[in-house]
Amino acid sequence: MIHRIGAKGQVVIPQEIRETLRLVQGATLECTTTSDGAIVLQPIAEPRSLTFEQMEKALDEIRPPNPKRATIEQMNEAIGEAIVERWRK
């Protein structure tokens, strides 16, 4: 990809790259150069708070498809069985 430097010295990072690196407006980047003249932009991780919707979306990305979900009753039963099993030991 080829981009021009704007009047204020700004370069637009392509949307595909921003999405891949999860860069958002206001993200902090470290700018360095290599000995062969390449420019390196390294995102700096910053602590941030997430909305419920953002957290849910992030979990959906890593959650296995069609996970087997237990009901409250099944969870209570499993807890009860674990307690009984623990006291038997």
PEURGI-V341130 format. One record per residue. PHI is phi as a letter, one per 40 degrees, with the letter a starting at -180 (NA if undefined). Layout:
phi->PHI
phi->PHI
This chain:
phi->NA
phi->b
phi->b
phi->c
phi->c
phi->c
phi->d
phi->c
phi->g
phi->c
phi->b
phi->c
phi->c
phi->d
phi->d
phi->d
phi->c
phi->d
phi->c
phi->c
phi->c
phi->f
phi->c
phi->b
phi->d
phi->g
phi->c
phi->c
phi->b
phi->c
phi->b
phi->b
phi->b
phi->c
phi->c
phi->c
phi->g
phi->c
phi->c
phi->b
phi->b
phi->b
phi->c
phi->b
phi->c
phi->b
phi->c
phi->a
phi->c
phi->b
phi->c
phi->d
phi->c
phi->c
phi->c
phi->c
phi->c
phi->c
phi->c
phi->c
phi->c
phi->b
phi->c
phi->c
phi->c
phi->f
phi->c
phi->c
phi->b
phi->c
phi->c
phi->d
phi->c
phi->c
phi->c
phi->c
phi->c
phi->c
phi->c
phi->d
phi->c
phi->c
phi->c
phi->c
phi->c
phi->c
phi->c
phi->c
phi->c
